[in-house]
Amino acid sequence: MTKSVQFSTTNILYSPLPWSPSPNASTSYLLPSPSVIASQLPEPLVDPAPSPRIPDEPLSGRLPPLAPIVYSPWLSPLPFPMSPRHGCIPIHNRAQIHSLLSFTPFTPPPVNYDLSHPLHTINPQLTPSFFNPATFPPLPALTVLCRHIAWPISVSPSQPTGFVSVLDVFTSVYTSLRIAVRRAEYDTLPSVDVRQSVADAYFMRCRLLADEEERKIEALKGVKRVDFLAGKTRFLGLSGPLESNHVWELNVA
């Protein structure tokens, strides 16, 4: 039987359950994503070897090609512009990113997380620092861009603190990447090779599930935005800021 990717007819959001206190009151943990039964899922669409065409709706938020950026392994801003996009922000006004979110190209990322895995897999690494502000100074909202996908990721506070926390960033990235992809969005991919790489990521993500029934259910959910990363799912951190202190770039490998 020929394999074919599946698509949802609507943008379906599969988000993690909220935080819950552990038996040890001094710690908290993330619960696994809720299970979904097959009867709740949209009918799959068989992909008959898609050909390039103009989508019914333009894919909003597509990023223009970026100029090469010289990244720094330090958290504080450099005393010179990192790129033309960074140069518009005065050095003394640039926000700093929390060390747990920082992009450090010469060392392993502070948080070891594969974006294709459920968010609760970072539980062993959770510390109180995850509730700290994601930036200094603290900001009430962030936008995260990734050059491998067309959709901006909006991050807002989950707690009444009024600022975005480190955990808010991880949660928003995970949640955004779990939105189902429409067929029209899939058709905007520029080549057969790129579409194949997305399809391969979709099939691999489903195969990684040990339980056969879970694999079937996940396959019925269809292609998700995380599949557009084409296997580049290792979280490397955020770099920037870009146009403003509210805009940061997600680095993956």
DRENPA-3360 file (N, C-alpha, C; in nm, 2 decimals, always signed):
BEGIN
1 = MTKSVQFS = +0.09/-0.12/+0.00/+0.00/+0.00/+0.00/+0.09/+0.12/+0.00 ~ +0.06/+0.22/-0.09/+0.14/+0.34/-0.10/+0.12/+0.43/+0.02 ~ +0.23/+0.48/+0.08/+0.21/+0.58/+0.19/+0.17/+0.71/+0.13 ~ +0.08/+0.78/+0.21/+0.04/+0.92/+0.17/+0.03/+1.00/+0.30 ~ +0.06/+1.13/+0.29/+0.05/+1.21/+0.40/-0.10/+1.25/+0.42 ~ -0.14/+1.28/+0.54/-0.27/+1.32/+0.58/-0.28/+1.46/+0.61 ~ -0.40/+1.52/+0.59/-0.42/+1.66/+0.63/-0.55/+1.68/+0.70 ~ -0.55/+1.77/+0.80/-0.67/+1.81/+0.87/-0.74/+1.91/+0.78;
9 = TTNILYSP = -0.88/+1.91/+0.79/-0.96/+2.01/+0.71/-0.96/+2.14/+0.79 ~ -0.92/+2.15/+0.91/-0.92/+2.27/+0.99/-0.79/+2.28/+1.06 ~ -0.75/+2.40/+1.11/-0.64/+2.41/+1.19/-0.67/+2.37/+1.33 ~ -0.62/+2.25/+1.37/-0.65/+2.19/+1.49/-0.53/+2.20/+1.58 ~ -0.56/+2.25/+1.71/-0.45/+2.28/+1.80/-0.45/+2.16/+1.90 ~ -0.33/+2.10/+1.91/-0.31/+2.00/+2.01/-0.21/+2.05/+2.11 ~ -0.26/+2.11/+2.22/-0.18/+2.17/+2.32/-0.16/+2.09/+2.44 ~ -0.05/+2.11/+2.52/-0.03/+2.03/+2.64/-0.13/+2.07/+2.75;
17 = LPWSPSPN = -0.15/+1.98/+2.84/-0.23/+2.01/+2.96/-0.15/+2.11/+3.05 ~ -0.22/+2.19/+3.13/-0.15/+2.28/+3.21/-0.07/+2.22/+3.32 ~ +0.01/+2.30/+3.38/+0.10/+2.25/+3.49/+0.01/+2.20/+3.60 ~ +0.06/+2.09/+3.67/+0.00/+2.04/+3.79/+0.10/+2.02/+3.90 ~ +0.06/+2.04/+4.02/+0.16/+2.02/+4.13/+0.19/+1.87/+4.14 ~ +0.32/+1.84/+4.17/+0.36/+1.70/+4.19/+0.33/+1.67/+4.34 ~ +0.34/+1.54/+4.37/+0.33/+1.50/+4.51/+0.42/+1.58/+4.60 ~ +0.54/+1.62/+4.55/+0.63/+1.70/+4.63/+0.60/+1.85/+4.60;
25 = ASTSYLLP = +0.55/+1.92/+4.70/+0.49/+2.05/+4.67/+0.59/+2.15/+4.62 ~ +0.72/+2.12/+4.64/+0.82/+2.21/+4.60/+0.85/+2.21/+4.45 ~ +0.80/+2.11/+4.38/+0.82/+2.10/+4.23/+0.69/+2.09/+4.16 ~ +0.70/+2.10/+4.03/+0.58/+2.09/+3.94/+0.62/+2.01/+3.82 ~ +0.53/+1.96/+3.75/+0.56/+1.89/+3.63/+0.46/+1.91/+3.52 ~ +0.49/+1.88/+3.40/+0.40/+1.89/+3.29/+0.34/+1.75/+3.26 ~ +0.21/+1.75/+3.24/+0.14/+1.63/+3.21/+0.15/+1.60/+3.06 ~ +0.14/+1.47/+3.02/+0.14/+1.43/+2.88/+0.03/+1.50/+2.81;
33 = SPSVIASQ = +0.04/+1.51/+2.67/-0.07/+1.56/+2.59/-0.19/+1.47/+2.61 ~ -0.32/+1.53/+2.61/-0.44/+1.44/+2.62/-0.45/+1.35/+2.50 ~ -0.50/+1.23/+2.53/-0.52/+1.13/+2.43/-0.64/+1.17/+2.34 ~ -0.64/+1.13/+2.22/-0.75/+1.16/+2.13/-0.80/+1.03/+2.06 ~ -0.93/+1.00/+2.07/-0.98/+0.88/+2.00/-1.01/+0.91/+1.86 ~ -1.01/+0.80/+1.78/-1.01/+0.82/+1.63/-1.14/+0.89/+1.59 ~ -1.25/+0.86/+1.66/-1.38/+0.92/+1.62/-1.38/+1.07/+1.64 ~ -1.29/+1.13/+1.71/-1.29/+1.27/+1.73/-1.20/+1.34/+1.62;
41 = LPEPLVDP = -1.13/+1.26/+1.54/-1.04/+1.32/+1.45/-1.10/+1.35/+1.31 ~ -1.05/+1.45/+1.24/-1.11/+1.47/+1.11/-1.08/+1.36/+1.01 ~ -1.16/+1.35/+0.91/-1.14/+1.25/+0.80/-1.01/+1.28/+0.73 ~ -0.93/+1.18/+0.71/-0.80/+1.21/+0.64/-0.83/+1.24/+0.49 ~ -0.74/+1.31/+0.43/-0.74/+1.33/+0.29/-0.62/+1.27/+0.23 ~ -0.63/+1.19/+0.12/-0.52/+1.12/+0.06/-0.45/+1.22/-0.03 ~ -0.32/+1.22/-0.02/-0.24/+1.32/-0.09/-0.20/+1.25/-0.23 ~ -0.26/+1.29/-0.34/-0.23/+1.23/-0.47/-0.11/+1.30/-0.54;
49 = APSPRIPD = +0.01/+1.28/-0.48/+0.13/+1.34/-0.54/+0.11/+1.49/-0.58 ~ +0.11/+1.58/-0.48/+0.07/+1.72/-0.51/+0.16/+1.79/-0.61 ~ +0.11/+1.87/-0.69/+0.19/+1.95/-0.78/+0.18/+2.10/-0.74 ~ +0.29/+2.18/-0.78/+0.29/+2.32/-0.74/+0.17/+2.39/-0.79 ~ +0.12/+2.48/-0.71/+0.01/+2.57/-0.75/+0.00/+2.68/-0.65 ~ -0.07/+2.79/-0.69/-0.09/+2.91/-0.60/-0.19/+2.87/-0.50 ~ -0.17/+2.89/-0.37/-0.27/+2.85/-0.27/-0.39/+2.94/-0.27 ~ -0.50/+2.88/-0.22/-0.62/+2.96/-0.21/-0.61/+3.08/-0.13;
57 = EPLSGRLP = -0.53/+3.07/-0.02/-0.51/+3.18/+0.07/-0.36/+3.20/+0.08 ~ -0.31/+3.32/+0.07/-0.17/+3.34/+0.09/-0.12/+3.30/+0.22 ~ +0.00/+3.24/+0.23/+0.05/+3.20/+0.36/+0.11/+3.32/+0.43 ~ +0.05/+3.37/+0.53/+0.09/+3.49/+0.60/+0.21/+3.47/+0.68 ~ +0.29/+3.57/+0.70/+0.40/+3.57/+0.79/+0.52/+3.51/+0.73 ~ +0.53/+3.48/+0.60/+0.65/+3.41/+0.54/+0.76/+3.51/+0.55 ~ +0.88/+3.46/+0.60/+0.99/+3.54/+0.63/+1.07/+3.56/+0.50 ~ +1.12/+3.69/+0.48/+1.21/+3.71/+0.36/+1.34/+3.66/+0.40;
65 = PLAPIVYS = +1.43/+3.64/+0.30/+1.56/+3.58/+0.32/+1.63/+3.68/+0.42 ~ +1.70/+3.62/+0.51/+1.77/+3.70/+0.62/+1.92/+3.71/+0.58 ~ +1.97/+3.83/+0.61/+2.12/+3.85/+0.59/+2.19/+3.76/+0.69 ~ +2.31/+3.72/+0.66/+2.38/+3.64/+0.76/+2.40/+3.71/+0.89 ~ +2.38/+3.64/+1.00/+2.38/+3.70/+1.13/+2.50/+3.64/+1.21 ~ +2.58/+3.73/+1.27/+2.70/+3.68/+1.35/+2.64/+3.67/+1.49 ~ +2.64/+3.55/+1.54/+2.58/+3.52/+1.67/+2.69/+3.53/+1.78 ~ +2.65/+3.56/+1.90/+2.74/+3.57/+2.01/+2.70/+3.46/+2.11;
73 = PWLSPLPF = +2.80/+3.40/+2.17/+2.78/+3.30/+2.28/+2.75/+3.37/+2.41 ~ +2.76/+3.50/+2.42/+2.73/+3.57/+2.55/+2.59/+3.62/+2.55 ~ +2.54/+3.64/+2.68/+2.40/+3.68/+2.69/+2.39/+3.83/+2.68 ~ +2.49/+3.91/+2.72/+2.47/+4.05/+2.70/+2.50/+4.09/+2.56 ~ +2.44/+4.20/+2.51/+2.45/+4.25/+2.37/+2.60/+4.28/+2.34 ~ +2.63/+4.26/+2.22/+2.77/+4.29/+2.17/+2.78/+4.44/+2.15 ~ +2.90/+4.49/+2.16/+2.92/+4.64/+2.14/+2.92/+4.68/+2.00 ~ +2.87/+4.59/+1.91/+2.86/+4.63/+1.76/+2.74/+4.56/+1.71;
81 = PMSPRHGC = +2.68/+4.61/+1.60/+2.56/+4.55/+1.55/+2.59/+4.41/+1.50 ~ +2.50/+4.32/+1.53/+2.51/+4.18/+1.49/+2.47/+4.16/+1.35 ~ +2.39/+4.24/+1.29/+2.34/+4.23/+1.15/+2.27/+4.36/+1.12 ~ +2.24/+4.39/+0.99/+2.16/+4.50/+0.96/+2.03/+4.51/+1.04 ~ +1.97/+4.39/+1.06/+1.84/+4.39/+1.13/+1.85/+4.42/+1.28 ~ +1.97/+4.39/+1.33/+1.99/+4.43/+1.47/+2.03/+4.57/+1.49 ~ +2.09/+4.63/+1.39/+2.15/+4.76/+1.40/+2.05/+4.87/+1.42 ~ +1.92/+4.84/+1.40/+1.81/+4.94/+1.42/+1.78/+4.96/+1.57;
89 = IPIHNRAQ = +1.83/+4.87/+1.65/+1.80/+4.88/+1.80/+1.93/+4.93/+1.86 ~ +1.92/+5.05/+1.93/+2.04/+5.10/+2.00/+2.09/+4.99/+2.10 ~ +2.22/+4.98/+2.11/+2.28/+4.88/+2.19/+2.24/+4.89/+2.33 ~ +2.23/+5.01/+2.39/+2.19/+5.02/+2.53/+2.04/+4.99/+2.55 ~ +1.96/+4.98/+2.45/+1.82/+4.95/+2.46/+1.79/+4.80/+2.43 ~ +1.88/+4.72/+2.39/+1.86/+4.58/+2.35/+1.83/+4.50/+2.47 ~ +1.72/+4.42/+2.46/+1.69/+4.33/+2.57/+1.79/+4.21/+2.57 ~ +1.80/+4.14/+2.68/+1.88/+4.02/+2.69/+1.79/+3.90/+2.71;
97 = IHSLLSFT = +1.83/+3.79/+2.66/+1.75/+3.67/+2.67/+1.80/+3.59/+2.79 ~ +1.71/+3.52/+2.86/+1.74/+3.43/+2.97/+1.84/+3.32/+2.93 ~ +1.93/+3.29/+3.02/+2.03/+3.19/+2.99/+1.98/+3.05/+2.94 ~ +1.86/+3.02/+2.99/+1.80/+2.89/+2.96/+1.75/+2.89/+2.81 ~ +1.73/+3.01/+2.76/+1.68/+3.03/+2.62/+1.79/+3.07/+2.52 ~ +1.91/+3.10/+2.57/+2.01/+3.16/+2.49/+2.06/+3.07/+2.38 ~ +2.09/+3.12/+2.27/+2.16/+3.05/+2.16/+2.31/+3.05/+2.18 ~ +2.37/+2.94/+2.21/+2.52/+2.94/+2.23/+2.58/+2.84/+2.13;
105 = PFTPPPVN = +2.62/+2.89/+2.01/+2.66/+2.80/+1.90/+2.78/+2.72/+1.93 ~ +2.86/+2.76/+2.03/+2.99/+2.69/+2.05/+2.97/+2.59/+2.17 ~ +2.86/+2.58/+2.23/+2.83/+2.49/+2.34/+2.70/+2.42/+2.33 ~ +2.67/+2.31/+2.39/+2.54/+2.25/+2.38/+2.43/+2.35/+2.44 ~ +2.31/+2.34/+2.39/+2.20/+2.43/+2.44/+2.17/+2.40/+2.59 ~ +2.14/+2.51/+2.66/+2.11/+2.49/+2.80/+2.00/+2.39/+2.83 ~ +1.90/+2.38/+2.75/+1.79/+2.29/+2.76/+1.79/+2.19/+2.65 ~ +1.80/+2.06/+2.68/+1.80/+1.96/+2.58/+1.66/+1.92/+2.55;
113 = YDLSHPLH = +1.61/+1.96/+2.43/+1.47/+1.94/+2.40/+1.46/+1.92/+2.25 ~ +1.39/+1.81/+2.21/+1.36/+1.78/+2.07/+1.21/+1.83/+2.05 ~ +1.20/+1.93/+1.96/+1.07/+1.99/+1.93/+0.96/+1.89/+1.88 ~ +1.01/+1.77/+1.83/+0.91/+1.67/+1.78/+0.85/+1.59/+1.89 ~ +0.91/+1.60/+2.01/+0.86/+1.52/+2.13/+0.76/+1.60/+2.21 ~ +0.68/+1.54/+2.29/+0.59/+1.61/+2.38/+0.66/+1.70/+2.48 ~ +0.60/+1.80/+2.52/+0.66/+1.90/+2.60/+0.70/+1.85/+2.74 ~ +0.63/+1.75/+2.79/+0.66/+1.70/+2.92/+0.79/+1.62/+2.93;
121 = TINPQLTP = +0.85/+1.60/+2.81/+0.98/+1.53/+2.82/+1.09/+1.62/+2.87 ~ +1.07/+1.75/+2.90/+1.17/+1.83/+2.96/+1.15/+1.83/+3.11 ~ +1.06/+1.75/+3.16/+1.03/+1.75/+3.31/+1.16/+1.73/+3.39 ~ +1.25/+1.63/+3.35/+1.37/+1.61/+3.43/+1.46/+1.74/+3.44 ~ +1.44/+1.83/+3.35/+1.53/+1.95/+3.35/+1.46/+2.07/+3.42 ~ +1.34/+2.06/+3.46/+1.27/+2.17/+3.51/+1.33/+2.22/+3.65 ~ +1.34/+2.35/+3.66/+1.38/+2.42/+3.78/+1.30/+2.54/+3.80 ~ +1.30/+2.60/+3.92/+1.23/+2.73/+3.94/+1.27/+2.84/+3.84;
129 = SFFNPATF = +1.38/+2.83/+3.78/+1.43/+2.93/+3.68/+1.33/+2.94/+3.56 ~ +1.26/+2.83/+3.53/+1.17/+2.83/+3.42/+1.06/+2.93/+3.43 ~ +1.03/+2.97/+3.56/+0.93/+3.07/+3.58/+0.98/+3.21/+3.58 ~ +1.11/+3.23/+3.56/+1.17/+3.36/+3.55/+1.13/+3.43/+3.42 ~ +1.15/+3.56/+3.41/+1.12/+3.63/+3.28/+1.21/+3.58/+3.17 ~ +1.15/+3.57/+3.05/+1.23/+3.52/+2.94/+1.33/+3.62/+2.89 ~ +1.31/+3.75/+2.92/+1.40/+3.85/+2.88/+1.43/+3.95/+3.00 ~ +1.53/+4.02/+2.98/+1.56/+4.14/+3.07/+1.57/+4.26/+2.99;
137 = PPLPALTV = +1.49/+4.36/+3.01/+1.38/+4.37/+3.10/+1.27/+4.27/+3.07 ~ +1.18/+4.24/+3.16/+1.07/+4.15/+3.13/+0.98/+4.22/+3.03 ~ +0.92/+4.13/+2.94/+0.83/+4.18/+2.84/+0.69/+4.11/+2.85 ~ +0.59/+4.19/+2.81/+0.45/+4.13/+2.82/+0.42/+4.04/+2.70 ~ +0.50/+4.03/+2.60/+0.47/+3.95/+2.48/+0.59/+3.94/+2.40 ~ +0.61/+3.82/+2.33/+0.72/+3.80/+2.24/+0.67/+3.74/+2.11 ~ +0.74/+3.76/+2.00/+0.72/+3.70/+1.87/+0.84/+3.62/+1.84 ~ +0.83/+3.49/+1.81/+0.94/+3.40/+1.78/+0.93/+3.37/+1.63;
145 = LCRHIAWP = +1.03/+3.39/+1.55/+1.04/+3.36/+1.41/+1.14/+3.24/+1.39 ~ +1.11/+3.16/+1.29/+1.21/+3.06/+1.25/+1.22/+3.05/+1.10 ~ +1.33/+3.06/+1.05/+1.35/+3.07/+0.90/+1.31/+2.94/+0.83 ~ +1.28/+2.83/+0.90/+1.24/+2.71/+0.84/+1.09/+2.70/+0.83 ~ +1.01/+2.78/+0.89/+0.87/+2.78/+0.88/+0.81/+2.92/+0.86 ~ +0.69/+2.93/+0.80/+0.64/+3.06/+0.76/+0.55/+3.12/+0.87 ~ +0.53/+3.06/+0.98/+0.43/+3.11/+1.08/+0.50/+3.17/+1.20 ~ +0.48/+3.30/+1.23/+0.53/+3.36/+1.35/+0.47/+3.29/+1.47;
153 = ISVSPSQP = +0.54/+3.28/+1.58/+0.49/+3.21/+1.70/+0.47/+3.33/+1.81 ~ +0.35/+3.34/+1.85/+0.32/+3.45/+1.95/+0.33/+3.39/+2.09 ~ +0.40/+3.46/+2.18/+0.42/+3.41/+2.31/+0.36/+3.52/+2.41 ~ +0.27/+3.47/+2.50/+0.21/+3.56/+2.59/+0.22/+3.50/+2.73 ~ +0.20/+3.58/+2.84/+0.21/+3.52/+2.97/+0.10/+3.42/+3.00 ~ +0.13/+3.32/+3.07/+0.03/+3.22/+3.12/+0.00/+3.24/+3.26 ~ +0.07/+3.33/+3.33/+0.05/+3.36/+3.47/+0.02/+3.51/+3.49 ~ -0.05/+3.55/+3.60/-0.08/+3.69/+3.62/+0.04/+3.78/+3.65;
161 = TGFVSVLD = +0.16/+3.74/+3.62/+0.27/+3.82/+3.64/+0.28/+3.93/+3.55 ~ +0.23/+3.92/+3.43/+0.23/+4.02/+3.33/+0.35/+4.01/+3.24 ~ +0.44/+3.92/+3.26/+0.56/+3.90/+3.17/+0.57/+3.76/+3.12 ~ +0.63/+3.75/+3.00/+0.66/+3.62/+2.94/+0.77/+3.55/+3.02 ~ +0.74/+3.42/+3.06/+0.84/+3.34/+3.13/+0.92/+3.25/+3.04 ~ +1.02/+3.19/+3.09/+1.10/+3.09/+3.01/+1.01/+2.98/+2.97 ~ +0.93/+2.93/+3.06/+0.83/+2.82/+3.03/+0.73/+2.86/+2.93 ~ +0.68/+2.99/+2.93/+0.59/+3.03/+2.83/+0.64/+3.02/+2.69;
169 = VFTSVYTS = +0.77/+3.04/+2.67/+0.83/+3.03/+2.54/+0.83/+2.89/+2.49 ~ +0.87/+2.79/+2.58/+0.87/+2.65/+2.54/+0.73/+2.61/+2.51 ~ +0.63/+2.65/+2.59/+0.50/+2.61/+2.57/+0.44/+2.66/+2.45 ~ +0.46/+2.79/+2.42/+0.41/+2.85/+2.29/+0.47/+2.79/+2.17 ~ +0.60/+2.76/+2.17/+0.67/+2.70/+2.06/+0.61/+2.56/+2.03 ~ +0.60/+2.48/+2.14/+0.54/+2.35/+2.13/+0.40/+2.35/+2.07 ~ +0.31/+2.44/+2.13/+0.17/+2.45/+2.09/+0.16/+2.49/+1.95 ~ +0.23/+2.59/+1.91/+0.23/+2.65/+1.77/+0.27/+2.54/+1.67;
177 = LRIAVRRA = +0.37/+2.46/+1.70/+0.42/+2.36/+1.60/+0.32/+2.24/+1.59 ~ +0.23/+2.23/+1.69/+0.13/+2.12/+1.68/+0.00/+2.16/+1.60 ~ +0.00/+2.28/+1.54/-0.12/+2.31/+1.46/-0.12/+2.23/+1.33 ~ -0.23/+2.18/+1.29/-0.24/+2.10/+1.17/-0.22/+2.19/+1.05 ~ -0.16/+2.14/+0.95/-0.13/+2.21/+0.82/-0.24/+2.18/+0.72 ~ -0.29/+2.29/+0.66/-0.39/+2.27/+0.55/-0.32/+2.23/+0.42 ~ -0.40/+2.17/+0.34/-0.34/+2.12/+0.21/-0.29/+2.24/+0.13 ~ -0.36/+2.35/+0.13/-0.32/+2.47/+0.06/-0.18/+2.52/+0.10;
185 = EYDTLPSV = -0.16/+2.51/+0.23/-0.03/+2.55/+0.29/+0.08/+2.45/+0.24 ~ +0.05/+2.32/+0.24/+0.15/+2.22/+0.20/+0.18/+2.25/+0.05 ~ +0.09/+2.29/-0.03/+0.11/+2.31/-0.17/+0.20/+2.43/-0.20 ~ +0.22/+2.51/-0.10/+0.30/+2.63/-0.12/+0.45/+2.59/-0.11 ~ +0.48/+2.47/-0.07/+0.62/+2.43/-0.06/+0.69/+2.44/-0.20 ~ +0.81/+2.49/-0.21/+0.87/+2.53/-0.34/+0.90/+2.42/-0.44 ~ +0.92/+2.29/-0.39/+0.97/+2.19/-0.48/+0.92/+2.05/-0.43 ~ +0.93/+1.96/-0.52/+0.90/+1.82/-0.49/+0.99/+1.77/-0.38;
193 = DVRQSVAD = +1.12/+1.80/-0.38/+1.21/+1.76/-0.28/+1.18/+1.81/-0.14 ~ +1.13/+1.94/-0.14/+1.10/+1.99/-0.01/+0.97/+1.93/+0.05 ~ +0.87/+1.91/-0.04/+0.75/+1.84/+0.00/+0.78/+1.70/+0.05 ~ +0.88/+1.63/-0.01/+0.92/+1.50/+0.03/+0.98/+1.50/+0.16 ~ +1.06/+1.60/+0.19/+1.13/+1.61/+0.32/+1.03/+1.63/+0.43 ~ +0.92/+1.71/+0.40/+0.82/+1.73/+0.50/+0.74/+1.60/+0.52 ~ +0.71/+1.53/+0.41/+0.64/+1.40/+0.43/+0.72/+1.30/+0.51 ~ +0.85/+1.30/+0.48/+0.94/+1.20/+0.55/+0.94/+1.24/+0.70;
201 = AYFMRCRL = +0.94/+1.37/+0.74/+0.94/+1.41/+0.88/+0.80/+1.36/+0.94 ~ +0.69/+1.37/+0.87/+0.56/+1.33/+0.92/+0.56/+1.18/+0.95 ~ +0.61/+1.10/+0.85/+0.61/+0.96/+0.87/+0.70/+0.92/+0.98 ~ +0.82/+0.98/+0.99/+0.91/+0.95/+1.10/+0.85/+0.98/+1.24 ~ +0.79/+1.10/+1.25/+0.73/+1.14/+1.38/+0.62/+1.03/+1.42 ~ +0.55/+0.98/+1.33/+0.44/+0.88/+1.36/+0.51/+0.75/+1.40 ~ +0.62/+0.71/+1.33/+0.68/+0.58/+1.35/+0.75/+0.58/+1.49 ~ +0.79/+0.69/+1.54/+0.86/+0.70/+1.67/+0.77/+0.66/+1.78;
209 = LADEEERK = +0.64/+0.66/+1.76/+0.55/+0.62/+1.87/+0.55/+0.47/+1.88 ~ +0.57/+0.42/+2.00/+0.59/+0.27/+2.02/+0.46/+0.20/+2.01 ~ +0.35/+0.26/+2.05/+0.22/+0.19/+2.05/+0.15/+0.20/+1.91 ~ +0.11/+0.09/+1.85/+0.06/+0.09/+1.72/-0.07/+0.17/+1.71 ~ -0.16/+0.17/+1.81/-0.28/+0.24/+1.80/-0.25/+0.39/+1.81 ~ -0.15/+0.43/+1.89/-0.11/+0.57/+1.90/-0.06/+0.62/+1.76 ~ +0.02/+0.53/+1.70/+0.07/+0.57/+1.56/-0.04/+0.60/+1.47 ~ -0.14/+0.51/+1.47/-0.26/+0.53/+1.38/-0.33/+0.66/+1.40;
217 = IEALKGVK = -0.35/+0.69/+1.53/-0.42/+0.81/+1.57/-0.34/+0.94/+1.53 ~ -0.21/+0.93/+1.56/-0.12/+1.04/+1.52/-0.12/+1.06/+1.37 ~ -0.12/+0.96/+1.29/-0.12/+0.97/+1.15/-0.25/+1.04/+1.10 ~ -0.36/+1.01/+1.16/-0.49/+1.07/+1.13/-0.49/+1.21/+1.16 ~ -0.41/+1.26/+1.25/-0.41/+1.40/+1.28/-0.35/+1.48/+1.17 ~ -0.27/+1.42/+1.08/-0.22/+1.48/+0.96/-0.08/+1.55/+0.99 ~ -0.04/+1.62/+0.88/+0.09/+1.69/+0.88/+0.07/+1.81/+0.98 ~ +0.17/+1.84/+1.06/+0.17/+1.95/+1.15/+0.29/+2.04/+1.11;
225 = RVDFLAGK = +0.28/+2.16/+1.17/+0.38/+2.26/+1.14/+0.52/+2.21/+1.18 ~ +0.53/+2.13/+1.28/+0.66/+2.08/+1.32/+0.73/+2.00/+1.21 ~ +0.65/+1.94/+1.12/+0.70/+1.86/+1.01/+0.77/+1.95/+0.91 ~ +0.73/+2.08/+0.90/+0.79/+2.17/+0.81/+0.94/+2.20/+0.85 ~ +0.98/+2.16/+0.97/+1.12/+2.17/+1.01/+1.20/+2.07/+0.94 ~ +1.14/+1.97/+0.88/+1.20/+1.86/+0.80/+1.32/+1.79/+0.88 ~ +1.29/+1.76/+1.00/+1.38/+1.69/+1.08/+1.48/+1.78/+1.16 ~ +1.48/+1.91/+1.14/+1.56/+2.00/+1.22/+1.48/+2.04/+1.34;
233 = TRFLGLSG = +1.47/+1.95/+1.44/+1.39/+1.97/+1.55/+1.46/+1.98/+1.69 ~ +1.59/+1.99/+1.69/+1.66/+2.01/+1.81/+1.66/+2.16/+1.85 ~ +1.61/+2.19/+1.96/+1.60/+2.33/+2.01/+1.74/+2.38/+2.05 ~ +1.78/+2.49/+1.98/+1.92/+2.54/+2.00/+1.91/+2.68/+2.08 ~ +1.79/+2.74/+2.09/+1.78/+2.86/+2.17/+1.74/+2.98/+2.08 ~ +1.72/+3.09/+2.14/+1.67/+3.21/+2.07/+1.79/+3.31/+2.05 ~ +1.79/+3.37/+1.94/+1.89/+3.48/+1.92/+1.82/+3.61/+1.87 ~ +1.89/+3.72/+1.89/+1.83/+3.85/+1.86/+1.87/+3.95/+1.96;
241 = PLESNHVW = +1.79/+4.05/+1.98/+1.66/+4.07/+1.92/+1.67/+4.11/+1.77 ~ +1.56/+4.10/+1.70/+1.56/+4.14/+1.56/+1.51/+4.28/+1.54 ~ +1.39/+4.29/+1.48/+1.34/+4.43/+1.45/+1.31/+4.51/+1.58 ~ +1.27/+4.44/+1.68/+1.25/+4.51/+1.81/+1.28/+4.41/+1.92 ~ +1.28/+4.46/+2.05/+1.31/+4.37/+2.16/+1.20/+4.26/+2.17 ~ +1.09/+4.27/+2.11/+0.98/+4.17/+2.12/+1.00/+4.06/+2.02 ~ +1.09/+4.07/+1.92/+1.11/+3.97/+1.82/+1.24/+3.90/+1.83 ~ +1.23/+3.76/+1.83/+1.35/+3.68/+1.84/+1.35/+3.57/+1.74;
249 = ELNVA = +1.46/+3.51/+1.72/+1.47/+3.40/+1.62/+1.50/+3.27/+1.69 ~ +1.42/+3.17/+1.65/+1.43/+3.03/+1.70/+1.54/+2.96/+1.61 ~ +1.64/+2.91/+1.68/+1.74/+2.83/+1.61/+1.72/+2.68/+1.63 ~ +1.73/+2.60/+1.53/+1.71/+2.46/+1.53/+1.82/+2.39/+1.45 ~ +1.83/+2.26/+1.48/+1.93/+2.18/+1.40/+1.88/+2.03/+1.40;
% end
